[in-house]
Amino acid sequence: MDGRDNGGRLREERVAAPAAGTVAQDALDASAARIALIFRVAWSVLTPVLAYPQAIAAGGVEPWQHAAVASSVVWGAAYAWFLRHGRLVPWVAAADSLLFCAYLALAPWILPAAYVGDPTTWVVGGASVAIFVASWSVTPVWTITLAAAESAAFLVGVVAAGKPLIGSHDNQAAIFLIQGLIAIVVVRLIRGGARRADATLDHVARARAELTVERSRLHSRRQFERNLHDTVLSTLTVVARGALGDRLDLVRARCGRDLALLDRLDDVPDTSGLFASIGWEAGCRAMPVRVALPSDEPRLPPGVVEALAGAVRESLSNVERHAGASSAELTATIVDGGVRIVVRDNGKGFDPTATTPEQTGVRRSIVERMAAVGGRARIDSAEGQGTEVTLTWRSPDDPGPLVAAVRNDPQPDEAAVAAGYRAGMARALVVIALAWLLYCGSLIVASRDAYQPFWLEVAAWAVILAVVVGVAVRGPTKPLPIVAMLGAQLLVLGSAVAGLAAIDGSDQVVLWINWIPGAIGWPLALIALHRPIAEYLGWSALVVAACVGAVLIEVGPDAQAVDRIVTALLCALILQLAVVMAYGLVRRNGALAEAGVQEAARIRDSRESLAAVAEDRQRWQRELGASLRPLVRGLAHGTLDPADPEVRARCAIEASRLRAMLAELSEAGEHSVWRRDMVSSLSGAAADRSATLEARIAPDFGEVPEPVRAELVAAVLAILRMTSPGEAVVTLSGGNRDASATVLLPVASERSAVKAAMWSLLNRVRAAIPGTVSTDVEEPGSSSFWVEVRWVS
């Protein structure tokens, strides 16, 4: 039933839950089931309306005619019951066509004798509907087979009635096959549009899933790195400088909190509230902090509480590490719908405009943190005048920029999805209109004596064909301007009237040579494709009036003739209306498909995001667990003395390593994975030799060819393993044509042996890297080496 089965077997009903990649096609199948239900039930209702007037006009209703009409009505009810679950059932659709094959073959017994072989009977119209419905649920081979069976049954009925085949009834037999072929093309085109819509939805869903995962990872990483920066890094830096050497209680308290962060790799555990949290932060600093807090705490969202507490923590850490202040002051006031917190110090101050991209504490941990929850942070400072940090958050009266940013997240392109649906249906209507008009053209040529003047009939046909071709060339999915559309519709209707006027003979207007009833609706549907169905029905009503008027003019008030033309119009219009309604349902499938994909994407996004975050945290656990966690645990439990010079040196090394890792968050807020991993590896190599590292990696170093970059980094790692305790500086830069790596490292002993090892290493590097490689080793001082490797392609 998904339109993608091969071979000549009936499609089996889909019973499994729809996959994300077939949401549009499943929605299309549901629409097809609704259309089939509507038109099968509608034709069952129309059957007695069409059958009995013809029988009465022909002389009376026979018992077998009652039985046939009743069985058709009962079958329509049964068909509706089979479609109650909203799915087309292939064997039911096939049975529908086979039932009408029986009606066609038994036409001499269930139709008035004059109507056997007439295309205006309820039997012929029902057979056409059956083919249209069956084409949605069975394969193309089965569709043609059923159409051929209906053609054969029609001819059997004609022969049984003793009527001639050639020249009178063979055209109608051919029409069943033509309808089958057109139905196949229509279904293929519409399903092709659904597949394109699915492809669009899948592409957007995958892109959105990747974006969601990246945002989840970035959010988790930012949150964790902010907390690492504000807590662990701050504590290690203060201990390394000896500021808390005589305050074991503060060291234990702060390291206990930091250890909880490292163990959880998550947000800092909530305290009893905002004021309790910032009060605790103020109380565990190396300098005294005067705190003035209101007695009543405002009720704030949890995310806002965390952001304010984190910004206060970083503000106090900056005072502690950089300001050289003897004291600080923290005050909080309640403002309308929010809170304002001010942190002041009497330190040396700084120029906020002179900070470098590497100095990320204020930007990331204060300004960006407050902006993320819709708050503000203002930094007022000048050299020699201290610093004042003002944090403000007010409850927004409107969604604000944060909510707007969320609402503007990329969503499936509804226009593209809708276009995917419309394209198939619009192309299908073009094919139907062209095929039917070409068939009608063959009828006109074959019966040229039935039209007077013949040129008028040909002109009417040619004008309608030109309108269809014009719409097709312009693009059937592009709505015509109102004036152009109205003009095209009037042109088609006028051509239909001219074609009716050119039919010669009082009885010809109700015969098969009158191609207008079957052909005129398709161009009108194509022109009004993007308009309400009611508008199409209005134009169809004008066509009905024109045809009935032509009969009344040619034949007079003949009830039987009027009945035949009205029946012919209903048989044609019901299929045309089915396609127009299908188009309307197909257009609405975009929303259904989008909803299904969004639900599947939400589940997939959640799973992938959780998995990605868990993977990141496991990596962080490995990176931070080997040396950092034991150090913090020893300080928290009191087994390490913060006044011990060796402990302070370890704190300095780990602080350097953390600082290098955290500095890899770029201005755009996105991590470069290769830079982050590289800095972590370089810092680890330096830390293994009890050295700190300053890494300067240019962004364009990522453009260096991977083999060359890998060799340069391997060489730097090997050189760092020769360093002595102290501070090493690594600079990496370059692009796709050239690159350089320099290392300035302390070497305190065995300098000649270290220098010889360096030259040996550099000789291997020159041999391993393709292109022109130059190396150099200098001794800028008695306790350091400067090493350079330069590559040119």
Salt bridges, closest charged atoms under 4 A:
ASP2 OD2 - ARG4 NH2 2.67
ASP2 OD2 - ARG14 NH2 3.52
GLU13 OE2 - ARG87 NH1 3.76
ASP26 OD1 - ARG14 NH1 2.27
ASP29 OD2 - ARG14 NH1 3.55
ASP29 OD1 - ARG191 NH1 2.76
ASP96 OD2 - ARG40 NH2 2.76
ASP118 OD2 - ARG564 NH2 2.69
GLU225 OE1 - ARG364 NH2 3.70
GLU225 OE1 - HIS671 NE2 3.19
GLU225 OE2 - ARG676 NE 3.87
ASP230 OD1 - HIS229 ND1 3.23
ASP230 OD2 - ARG313 NH2 3.95
ASP230 OD2 - ARG369 NH1 2.52
ASP249 OD1 - ARG247 NE 3.30
ASP258 OD1 - ARG257 NE 3.24
ASP263 OD1 - ARG629 NE 3.23
ASP266 OD1 - ARG617 NH2 3.56
GLU281 OE2 - ARG257 NH1 2.69
GLU281 OE1 - ARG285 NH2 2.68
GLU281 OE2 - ARG313 NH1 3.74
GLU314 OE1 - HIS229 ND1 3.25
GLU314 OE2 - ARG321 NH2 3.46
GLU320 OE2 - ARG254 NH1 2.65
GLU320 OE1 - ARG285 NH1 3.18
GLU329 OE1 - ARG290 NH2 3.72
GLU329 OE2 - ARG344 NH1 3.78
GLU368 OE1 - ARG226 NH2 3.94
GLU368 OE2 - ARG363 NH1 3.14
ASP380 OD2 - ARG378 NE 2.90
GLU388 OE1 - ARG344 NE 2.67
ASP409 OD1 - ARG215 NH1 2.73
GLU535 OE1 - ARG531 NE 3.07
GLU599 OE1 - ARG602 NH2 2.60
ASP616 OD1 - ARG217 NH2 2.56
ASP616 OD2 - ARG221 NH2 3.45
ASP616 OD1 - ARG619 NH1 3.14
GLU623 OE2 - ARG619 NE 3.74
GLU623 OE1 - ARG676 NH1 3.49
GLU664 OE1 - ARG675 NE 3.08
GLU667 OE2 - ARG363 NH2 3.54
GLU694 OE2 - ARG696 NE 2.85
GLU706 OE1 - ARG709 NH2 2.67
GLU779 OE1 - ARG751 NH2 2.77
GLU779 OE2 - LYS755 NZ 3.09
GLU788 OE2 - ARG790 NH2 2.90
